[in-house]
Amino acid sequence: MNQNDPFAPFDDSDRTVIRPMPGGRRPTQEPPSLNPTPSFTPAASVLSSAEFQQNQVVAAALSLLSLASRLRQTAVYSAIDELSQRLSGEISGFEDRLLQAGISADQTRMASYALCAFLDET
């Protein structure tokens, strides 16, 4: 018998041994519960923009960054159209705040692109 033959019958010493588990199987994990659709509103009150005044881009993006954190913790969100409209409005507001803060249009566009990419990956 050839030792390298994958179709050769196995020796008794090569058998798989299945041993019982004391106490039986572990209970299966329940799937994450589907929470009722949470309301996603800007959370400027949660994070104080005064804490982030050193960086105007971060200060302008606080509501969207907070929203991204909450979206990541949500298993299912049923009101996609509403969420899309709110995100679009928040991103426009973010761009307006940057322009009002004196950030150049080019830097505003780059910051908006980076923020949108971050939100998309969330």
ZAVOLUM-872447 format. One record per residue (C-alpha): x, y, z; residue in three letters; residue number from 1. Coordinates in Angstrom, 1 decimal, decimal comma. Example, Ala and Ser with C-alpha at 12.3 -4.5 7.8 and 13.67 -1.06 7.14 Angstrom:
2
[nufi [12,3; -4,5; 7,8]; Ala; 1]
[nufi [13,7; -1,1; 7,1]; Ser; 2]
// end
This chain:
122
[nufi [0,0; 0,0; 0,0]; Met; 1]
[nufi [1,3; 3,5; -0,9]; Asn; 2]
[nufi [1,5; 5,9; 2,0]; Gln; 3]
[nufi [0,9; 8,9; -0,3]; Asn; 4]
[nufi [-2,3; 7,5; -1,9]; Asp; 5]
[nufi [-5,2; 9,8; -0,8]; Pro; 6]
[nufi [-7,7; 7,1; -1,8]; Phe; 7]
[nufi [-6,1; 4,3; 0,3]; Ala; 8]
[nufi [-8,2; 3,0; 3,2]; Pro; 9]
[nufi [-7,3; 4,6; 6,6]; Phe; 10]
[nufi [-5,7; 2,7; 9,4]; Asp; 11]
[nufi [-7,7; 2,3; 12,6]; Asp; 12]
[nufi [-5,1; 4,7; 14,2]; Ser; 13]
[nufi [-6,1; 7,5; 11,8]; Asp; 14]
[nufi [-9,8; 7,5; 12,7]; Arg; 15]
[nufi [-11,5; 10,6; 13,9]; Thr; 16]
[nufi [-12,6; 10,2; 17,5]; Val; 17]
[nufi [-15,6; 12,1; 18,6]; Ile; 18]
[nufi [-15,9; 12,6; 22,3]; Arg; 19]
[nufi [-19,1; 13,6; 24,1]; Pro; 20]
[nufi [-19,1; 17,0; 25,7]; Met; 21]
[nufi [-20,0; 17,0; 29,4]; Pro; 22]
[nufi [-23,2; 19,1; 29,8]; Gly; 23]
[nufi [-24,1; 18,9; 26,2]; Gly; 24]
[nufi [-23,7; 21,5; 23,5]; Arg; 25]
[nufi [-23,5; 25,2; 24,2]; Arg; 26]
[nufi [-26,7; 27,1; 23,6]; Pro; 27]
[nufi [-26,7; 28,8; 20,3]; Thr; 28]
[nufi [-26,3; 32,5; 20,3]; Gln; 29]
[nufi [-29,4; 34,4; 19,5]; Glu; 30]
[nufi [-29,2; 36,8; 16,5]; Pro; 31]
[nufi [-28,9; 40,4; 17,4]; Pro; 32]
[nufi [-32,3; 41,8; 18,3]; Ser; 33]
[nufi [-33,9; 44,2; 15,8]; Leu; 34]
[nufi [-34,4; 47,3; 17,8]; Asn; 35]
[nufi [-37,1; 49,7; 16,8]; Pro; 36]
[nufi [-35,9; 52,1; 14,2]; Thr; 37]
[nufi [-34,0; 54,7; 16,2]; Pro; 38]
[nufi [-34,3; 58,4; 15,5]; Ser; 39]
[nufi [-31,0; 59,7; 14,0]; Phe; 40]
[nufi [-30,9; 63,4; 14,9]; Thr; 41]
[nufi [-27,7; 65,5; 15,0]; Pro; 42]
[nufi [-26,1; 64,9; 18,3]; Ala; 43]
[nufi [-24,4; 68,2; 18,8]; Ala; 44]
[nufi [-25,6; 68,1; 22,4]; Ser; 45]
[nufi [-23,8; 64,8; 23,0]; Val; 46]
[nufi [-20,4; 66,1; 22,0]; Leu; 47]
[nufi [-19,6; 69,6; 22,9]; Ser; 48]
[nufi [-18,1; 71,4; 20,0]; Ser; 49]
[nufi [-16,2; 73,5; 22,5]; Ala; 50]
[nufi [-14,0; 70,5; 23,1]; Glu; 51]
[nufi [-13,0; 70,4; 19,4]; Phe; 52]
[nufi [-12,5; 74,1; 18,6]; Gln; 53]
[nufi [-8,8; 73,4; 17,9]; Gln; 54]
[nufi [-9,8; 71,7; 14,7]; Asn; 55]
[nufi [-12,5; 73,4; 12,7]; Gln; 56]
[nufi [-13,1; 70,5; 10,4]; Val; 57]
[nufi [-13,7; 68,1; 13,3]; Val; 58]
[nufi [-15,9; 70,6; 15,1]; Ala; 59]
[nufi [-18,0; 71,0; 11,9]; Ala; 60]
[nufi [-18,3; 67,2; 11,5]; Ala; 61]
[nufi [-19,3; 66,4; 15,1]; Leu; 62]
[nufi [-23,0; 65,6; 14,3]; Ser; 63]
[nufi [-22,0; 63,3; 11,4]; Leu; 64]
[nufi [-19,3; 61,6; 13,4]; Leu; 65]
[nufi [-21,7; 61,0; 16,2]; Ser; 66]
[nufi [-24,3; 59,7; 13,7]; Leu; 67]
[nufi [-21,7; 57,3; 12,2]; Ala; 68]
[nufi [-21,1; 55,8; 15,7]; Ser; 69]
[nufi [-24,8; 55,2; 16,2]; Arg; 70]
[nufi [-25,2; 53,8; 12,7]; Leu; 71]
[nufi [-22,5; 51,3; 13,3]; Arg; 72]
[nufi [-24,3; 49,9; 16,4]; Gln; 73]
[nufi [-27,6; 49,5; 14,5]; Thr; 74]
[nufi [-28,1; 46,1; 13,0]; Ala; 75]
[nufi [-31,0; 47,1; 10,7]; Val; 76]
[nufi [-32,4; 50,5; 9,7]; Tyr; 77]
[nufi [-35,6; 50,4; 7,8]; Ser; 78]
[nufi [-36,0; 54,1; 6,8]; Ala; 79]
[nufi [-33,2; 54,3; 4,3]; Ile; 80]
[nufi [-34,7; 57,1; 2,2]; Asp; 81]
[nufi [-35,2; 59,3; 5,3]; Glu; 82]
[nufi [-31,7; 58,5; 6,4]; Leu; 83]
[nufi [-30,2; 59,3; 3,0]; Ser; 84]
[nufi [-32,0; 62,7; 3,0]; Gln; 85]
[nufi [-30,9; 63,5; 6,5]; Arg; 86]
[nufi [-27,3; 62,6; 5,7]; Leu; 87]
[nufi [-27,4; 64,7; 2,5]; Ser; 88]
[nufi [-28,6; 67,7; 4,5]; Gly; 89]
[nufi [-26,0; 67,1; 7,2]; Glu; 90]
[nufi [-23,2; 66,9; 4,7]; Ile; 91]
[nufi [-24,4; 70,2; 3,0]; Ser; 92]
[nufi [-24,5; 71,8; 6,5]; Gly; 93]
[nufi [-21,0; 70,5; 7,2]; Phe; 94]
[nufi [-19,7; 72,0; 3,9]; Glu; 95]
[nufi [-21,5; 75,3; 4,7]; Asp; 96]
[nufi [-19,9; 75,4; 8,2]; Arg; 97]
[nufi [-16,5; 74,9; 6,8]; Leu; 98]
[nufi [-16,9; 77,6; 4,2]; Leu; 99]
[nufi [-18,2; 80,0; 6,9]; Gln; 100]
[nufi [-15,2; 79,2; 9,1]; Ala; 101]
[nufi [-12,9; 80,4; 6,3]; Gly; 102]
[nufi [-11,8; 76,9; 5,0]; Ile; 103]
[nufi [-11,0; 77,0; 1,3]; Ser; 104]
[nufi [-13,4; 75,5; -1,1]; Ala; 105]
[nufi [-10,8; 72,9; -2,2]; Asp; 106]
[nufi [-10,1; 71,8; 1,4]; Gln; 107]
[nufi [-13,9; 71,7; 2,0]; Thr; 108]
[nufi [-14,4; 69,5; -0,9]; Arg; 109]
[nufi [-11,6; 67,1; 0,2]; Met; 110]
[nufi [-12,9; 67,1; 3,8]; Ala; 111]
[nufi [-16,4; 66,4; 2,5]; Ser; 112]
[nufi [-15,1; 63,5; 0,3]; Tyr; 113]
[nufi [-13,2; 62,0; 3,3]; Ala; 114]
[nufi [-16,3; 62,3; 5,5]; Leu; 115]
[nufi [-18,6; 60,8; 2,9]; Cys; 116]
[nufi [-16,2; 57,9; 2,4]; Ala; 117]
[nufi [-16,1; 57,3; 6,2]; Phe; 118]
[nufi [-19,8; 57,3; 6,4]; Leu; 119]
[nufi [-20,2; 55,0; 3,5]; Asp; 120]
[nufi [-17,8; 52,5; 5,1]; Glu; 121]
[nufi [-19,8; 52,7; 8,3]; Thr; 122]
// end
